[in-house]
Amino acid sequence: MSKVDPSKPIAPPAPATPSVEKPRNTREPEDRTLGNRPVDPNAANQKVRIPPGVAPEEVRDPGSNTPGAPPVDNRS
């Protein structure tokens, strides 16, 4: 145990470091698309991960990946 000399004053505790607050006028940077529009979290490309190297045409028309396949009739 350490012995404290009662005749010496105890040093005051060190001042607390000031908390860093964000300025109220600033906004968080938003994710933007290539067209400089806000990213839509409900867009299909935000929900589905498309592997790199897949062409956009292949994503829109997966039947084009099978050569010689008849066109797909997508009527409902």
Contacts in CASP RR format, 6 or more apart in sequence:
PFRMAT RR
TARGET T0000
AUTHOR 0000-0000-0000
METHOD contacts of the structure
MODEL  1
MSKVDPSKPIAPPAPATPSVEKPRNTREPEDRTLGNRPVDPNAANQKVRI
PPGVAPEEVRDPGSNTPGAPPVDNRS
4 10 0 8 1.000
30 38 0 8 1.000
30 39 0 8 1.000
31 38 0 8 1.000
31 39 0 8 1.000
32 38 0 8 1.000
32 39 0 8 1.000
33 39 0 8 1.000
39 46 0 8 1.000
40 46 0 8 1.000
50 59 0 8 1.000
57 64 0 8 1.000
58 64 0 8 1.000
58 65 0 8 1.000
63 69 0 8 1.000
63 72 0 8 1.000
END
